[in-house]
Amino acid sequence: MNPVTVGWFEIPVRDMDRAITFYENVFGCKLSKQVMGDFQMAWFPNSEGNGAPGSLVFHEKFYATSEMAGPLIYLNSEDCSKELSLIPDFGGKILIEKRQISPEIGFMAVFLDSEGNRIALFSSR
């Protein structure tokens, strides 16, 4: 796995049904609705080796549609802990420490880079 490739993307939405209608019609694809805890998601179709998978996502407190916040891009990592340990040293800030998404999916963390961009990390361990 190349650790600096996009591993997952999320596009925040205010109205999930409206967003699903938009993306399914504009892009001619079928999104798969998912509920993960208090997150509503609609996954884009993905084929192995055919680009990065991603999702529409709604969470009342965590995500907000904004020109400033924008989509959350996940970069692949062998182990999120490695990058997290370096982020503060180079002018970044950790927003969400490494945490398990689920045993089947893996782990994630979120940080601000040196420019103030919100970026996430994904790892299987």
Number of C-alpha atoms within 10 A of each C-alpha: 8 10 14 11 14 19 21 18 21 21 19 23 22 15 10 17 11 10 17 22 12 12 15 13 11 9 8 9 12 15 17 13 16 14 11 9 7 10 14 18 24 22 19 20 13 11 8 7 7 7 12 17 17 21 21 24 25 23 15 11 8 8 19 18 13 10 7 10 13 15 21 19 22 24 20 21 23 15 18 23 17 10 13 20 10 12 16 15 9 9 12 18 18 18 13 13 14 19 13 16 15 11 9 8 12 14 21 25 22 22 20 18 17 13 8 13 15 21 18 25 27 27 22 17 14
